[in-house]
């Protein structure tokens, strides 16, 4: 344990890592400030336009969790629609990467929270990636 702690302390002392952590904090605070009411209502509000696809993506997170954890379900076959035959929905197969990244969060939180966290994290991680690109080009 002491060895791991020493490695972490040496790792954080590197200037690139230190400034990356500062940038991560700045982008997190900026995201929380710019989307102010949303972080306080993660479970009751879905980020996005009401006419857009936010509800579809939230539902697909729920279905992916159910399909991945239930051995009788398949991701692209929606057994709850057009019951008892079900329907094939190939769109679900295009979202496998997003659903796999969201699965740990889906096990802990309801689908609206997972969707909102994904949206908020996309701003933070895009800003951090932009910071790394700028430091690489400078």
C-alpha positions in Angstrom: 0.0 0.0 0.0 2.8 2.4 0.9 4.5 1.6 -2.5 1.3 2.5 -4.4 0.9 5.7 -2.4 4.5 6.7 -3.1 4.0 6.0 -6.9 0.8 8.2 -6.9 2.6 11.0 -5.1 5.5 10.9 -7.6 3.0 10.7 -10.5 1.1 13.8 -9.4 4.3 15.8 -8.9 4.9 15.7 -12.7 4.0 19.1 -14.2 2.0 17.7 -17.0 -0.2 15.6 -14.7 -0.6 18.5 -12.2 -1.7 20.9 -14.9 -4.0 18.2 -16.4 -5.7 17.9 -13.0 -6.1 21.6 -12.8 -7.6 21.7 -16.3 -9.9 18.8 -15.3 -11.1 20.8 -12.3 -11.6 24.0 -14.3 -13.6 22.2 -17.0 -15.7 20.4 -14.4 -16.5 23.7 -12.6 -17.2 25.4 -15.9 -19.6 22.6 -17.0 -21.4 22.7 -13.6 -21.7 26.5 -13.8 -23.0 26.5 -17.4 -25.5 23.8 -16.9 -26.5 25.1 -13.4 -29.9 23.8 -12.7 -29.2 20.3 -14.2 -26.6 19.0 -11.7 -29.1 19.6 -8.9 -31.9 17.7 -10.7 -30.1 14.8 -12.4 -33.0 12.3 -11.7 -35.9 14.6 -12.6 -34.7 16.3 -15.8 -33.3 14.9 -19.0 -30.8 17.2 -20.8 -31.8 18.1 -24.3 -34.6 19.4 -26.5 -38.0 17.8 -25.8 -38.4 17.1 -29.5 -35.0 15.5 -29.8 -33.6 12.1 -29.1 -32.8 12.4 -25.4 -35.7 10.2 -24.3 -34.8 7.6 -26.9 -31.2 7.5 -25.7 -32.3 7.3 -22.1 -34.6 4.4 -22.9 -31.8 2.6 -24.9 -29.6 2.8 -21.8 -32.3 1.1 -19.8 -32.9 -1.5 -22.5 -29.1 -2.2 -22.9 -28.8 -2.8 -19.1 -31.7 -5.2 -19.2 -30.5 -7.0 -22.3 -26.9 -7.4 -21.0 -27.9 -8.6 -17.6 -30.8 -10.9 -18.5 -29.6 -14.1 -20.3 -32.9 -14.5 -22.1 -32.7 -11.0 -23.8 -30.8 -9.9 -26.9 -29.8 -6.3 -27.4 -31.2 -5.9 -30.9 -34.4 -7.9 -30.3 -37.0 -5.9 -28.3 -39.2 -8.5 -26.7 -41.4 -6.0 -24.9 -42.6 -4.4 -28.1 -45.1 -6.2 -30.3 -45.5 -8.9 -27.7 -45.2 -11.9 -27.8 -43.1 -11.9 -31.0 -41.0 -8.8 -30.4 -39.3 -6.7 -33.0 -35.8 -6.4 -34.4 -34.2 -3.0 -33.7 -30.7 -2.7 -35.5 -30.1 0.8 -34.1 -29.4 -0.8 -30.7 -26.3 -2.5 -32.1 -24.8 0.8 -33.1 -24.9 2.0 -29.5 -23.0 -1.0 -28.0 -19.9 1.1 -27.1 -21.9 3.8 -25.4 -23.9 1.2 -23.5 -20.8 -0.7 -22.4 -19.2 2.5 -21.0 -22.5 3.3 -19.3 -23.1 -0.1 -17.8 -21.2 0.4 -14.5 -23.2 3.7 -14.0 -26.4 1.9 -15.0 -25.9 -0.6 -12.3 -25.8 2.1 -9.7 -28.2 4.8 -11.0 -31.5 5.1 -12.9 -31.4 5.8 -16.7 -32.0 9.6 -16.5 -29.1 10.0 -14.1 -26.8 7.9 -16.3 -27.8 9.9 -19.5 -27.3 13.2 -17.8 -23.9 12.1 -16.4 -22.9 11.1 -19.9 -23.8 14.4 -21.3 -22.1 16.4 -18.5 -19.0 14.2 -18.7 -18.8 14.7 -22.5 -18.3 18.5 -21.9 -15.6 17.9 -19.3 -13.7 15.2 -21.2 -13.9 17.2 -24.4 -12.4 20.2 -22.7 -9.7 18.1 -21.2 -8.9 16.6 -24.6 -8.7 20.1 -26.1 -6.3 21.1 -23.3 -4.1 18.1 -24.1 -4.2 18.9 -27.8 -3.2 22.5 -27.2 -0.3 21.5 -24.9 0.9 19.1 -27.5 0.8 21.7 -30.3 2.4 24.5 -28.1 
